[in-house]
Amino acid sequence: DPVPRCDACGGIVRPDIVLYEEPLDDDVFERAEREVREADVMIVGGSSLVVNPAAWLVRRFGGKHLIIINYSETPYDAFAEFVIRDSVGKVLGEIAK
């Protein structure tokens, strides 16, 4: 797809995402930590779980059912109830059927 541009000035429209090596919004990350601590189930999809601070969220998980969907091993596989070695899109697509 072409790069999205502003209709008014023609400048590149920045996506509403955090790019690699950019800081995370503190309020958003604190809310994520709180939600993860209170969750019963956590599904991690398509992450090596080696890039922090996002990978730290798995350490904050307070529930019983950790599910990891990833092609390769992660440092948290031993703590997961289920580890699925496949494409996250494929697995979630099958679940959605």
C-alpha positions in Angstrom: 0.0 0.0 0.0 1.2 3.5 -0.6 2.4 5.5 2.4 -0.5 7.4 4.0 -0.3 11.2 3.5 -2.1 14.1 5.1 -4.7 15.6 2.8 -4.0 19.1 4.0 -0.2 19.3 3.9 1.0 16.1 2.1 3.2 15.0 5.0 3.5 11.4 6.0 0.8 10.3 8.5 2.4 8.6 11.5 0.6 5.4 12.5 -0.8 5.2 16.1 1.7 2.5 17.2 5.0 2.4 19.1 7.9 1.7 16.8 11.0 -0.2 17.8 13.2 1.7 20.4 10.5 4.3 21.0 9.4 4.7 24.6 6.0 3.3 25.7 3.4 5.7 27.1 3.7 5.3 30.9 0.0 5.5 31.6 -0.8 2.9 28.9 2.0 0.5 30.2 0.8 0.9 33.8 -2.7 0.0 32.8 -1.4 -3.0 30.8 0.5 -4.2 33.9 -2.6 -3.9 36.0 -4.8 -5.8 33.5 -2.2 -8.5 33.1 -1.9 -9.0 36.9 -5.7 -9.4 37.1 -6.2 -11.6 34.0 -7.1 -15.3 34.3 -5.8 -16.1 30.8 -3.0 -14.6 28.8 -2.4 -15.4 25.2 1.0 -14.2 23.8 1.1 -14.4 20.0 4.0 -14.0 17.6 6.5 -12.7 20.1 10.0 -13.9 21.0 9.4 -12.4 24.4 13.0 -11.0 24.5 12.2 -7.3 23.7 11.5 -5.3 26.8 9.7 -3.6 28.4 6.7 -5.3 26.7 8.2 -8.8 27.4 8.1 -7.9 31.1 4.4 -8.1 31.1 4.5 -11.8 31.0 6.3 -11.7 34.4 3.4 -9.7 35.8 0.8 -12.2 34.8 -1.1 -13.4 37.8 -3.4 -15.9 36.3 -3.2 -19.7 35.7 -3.5 -20.1 32.0 -0.5 -18.7 29.9 -0.7 -19.7 26.2 2.1 -18.9 23.9 1.7 -19.0 20.1 5.0 -18.5 18.3 7.2 -20.3 15.7 10.3 -20.4 18.0 11.1 -21.0 21.6 10.6 -18.2 24.2 12.1 -17.7 27.7 8.6 -18.3 29.1 7.7 -21.5 27.4 8.3 -23.5 30.6 5.8 -21.4 32.5 3.1 -21.8 29.8 0.2 -24.2 30.1 0.1 -24.4 26.3 2.8 -23.7 23.7 1.8 -23.7 20.1 4.5 -23.7 17.4 2.7 -22.1 14.5 1.6 -18.9 12.9 -0.5 -16.8 15.3 -2.7 -15.8 12.4 -3.3 -19.4 11.4 -4.1 -20.5 15.0 -6.4 -17.7 15.8 -8.1 -18.1 12.4 -8.8 -21.7 13.2 -10.2 -20.8 16.6 -12.5 -18.2 15.1 -14.1 -20.7 12.7 
